[in-house]
Amino acid sequence: MDNVTDIYINKEGSKFGIGGIYIDHSELGLVRVIIGWEPYEIRRGRKVIRIVRFDFNGFVNYIMRRASRRAGTPITAYNPVASVVDSEFGVRISIEAEPVSMGSISIRVLQEAMDTP
């Protein structure tokens, strides 16, 4: 993780760019990260009860809520943009929510955190 400088998380299906998770690596450049799983069926006997799919936009909403809660900065329609520094993890998190953006998160790994062992 020493070579990771930035992490970008954007919701899928928005007009503001390509959705997904991207990591800016000092040697490899911009790399797309694939997360999730294939849809799978929950069965009772031979009957399929439901099909579970990975909801990437729900995952982005969860990350936004957790970062907001950890930083103590509410993200609402009246305050859709937040930028906080988490000194424990050594990152700066910038979040944009609706109506400014469909939902995007930028995480900068601070150089001081990378220098300490």
C-alpha positions in Angstrom: 0.0 0.0 0.0 3.0 2.3 0.1 2.7 3.1 -3.6 -1.0 4.0 -3.5 -1.5 7.8 -3.5 -5.2 8.3 -4.3 -8.4 6.3 -4.3 -11.5 7.4 -6.3 -15.0 5.8 -5.7 -17.8 6.9 -8.0 -21.4 5.6 -8.3 -22.2 3.7 -11.5 -24.7 5.0 -14.1 -24.0 8.7 -13.5 -23.3 11.4 -16.1 -20.3 12.6 -14.1 -17.8 9.9 -15.3 -17.2 6.2 -15.2 -18.4 4.5 -12.1 -16.3 2.2 -10.0 -13.3 2.2 -7.8 -10.0 3.4 -9.1 -6.6 3.5 -7.3 -3.8 5.8 -8.4 -0.6 3.7 -8.0 2.8 5.4 -8.2 4.3 2.7 -10.5 1.2 1.3 -12.3 -0.8 4.5 -12.8 -4.6 4.5 -12.6 -5.9 1.0 -11.9 -9.6 -0.1 -11.7 -10.5 -2.3 -8.8 -13.2 -4.9 -9.3 -15.2 -5.8 -6.2 -18.5 -7.7 -5.7 -19.7 -11.2 -6.6 -21.7 -13.0 -9.1 -25.4 -13.2 -8.5 -26.3 -16.3 -6.5 -29.6 -18.0 -5.7 -31.0 -18.7 -2.2 -32.9 -21.9 -2.3 -35.3 -23.8 -0.1 -35.3 -27.3 -1.4 -35.5 -27.0 -5.2 -37.4 -23.7 -5.1 -35.4 -20.4 -5.6 -36.5 -18.0 -2.9 -34.5 -15.0 -4.2 -31.5 -14.0 -6.2 -28.9 -11.9 -4.4 -26.9 -9.4 -6.5 -24.1 -7.0 -5.4 -25.4 -3.4 -5.3 -22.4 -1.2 -6.0 -24.3 2.1 -5.5 -25.5 0.8 -2.2 -21.9 0.0 -1.3 -20.9 3.6 -2.2 -23.7 5.0 0.0 -22.5 2.8 2.9 -18.9 4.1 2.5 -20.2 7.7 2.5 -22.3 7.1 5.6 -19.4 5.5 7.5 -16.9 8.2 6.5 -19.4 10.9 7.5 -20.1 9.2 10.9 -16.4 8.8 11.6 -15.6 12.4 10.7 -18.6 13.8 12.6 -19.6 15.7 9.5 -23.2 15.2 8.3 -23.7 14.9 4.6 -27.1 16.2 3.6 -28.8 18.0 0.8 -27.9 21.3 2.6 -24.3 20.2 3.1 -23.5 17.9 0.1 -19.7 18.5 0.1 -17.4 17.5 2.9 -13.7 17.2 3.2 -12.0 15.9 6.4 -8.6 14.6 7.5 -8.5 11.4 9.5 -5.1 11.5 11.2 -5.4 8.0 12.6 -5.4 6.5 9.2 -3.4 9.2 7.5 -6.0 10.0 4.8 -7.9 13.0 3.6 -11.5 12.1 2.5 -13.5 14.4 0.2 -17.2 13.4 -0.4 -19.7 14.9 -2.8 -23.3 13.8 -2.6 -26.6 14.9 -4.3 -27.4 17.5 -5.6 -23.8 18.3 -6.4 -22.9 14.8 -7.6 -24.5 11.4 -7.8 -22.0 10.3 -5.2 -18.3 10.4 -5.3 -15.5 9.9 -2.8 -11.9 10.9 -3.2 -9.3 9.6 -0.7 -5.8 11.0 -0.6 -3.2 9.0 1.3 -1.1 11.7 3.1 2.6 11.6 2.7 3.3 11.8 6.4 1.4 8.5 7.0 3.4 6.8 4.3 6.8 7.9 5.8 6.1 6.5 9.3 6.9 2.8 9.9 
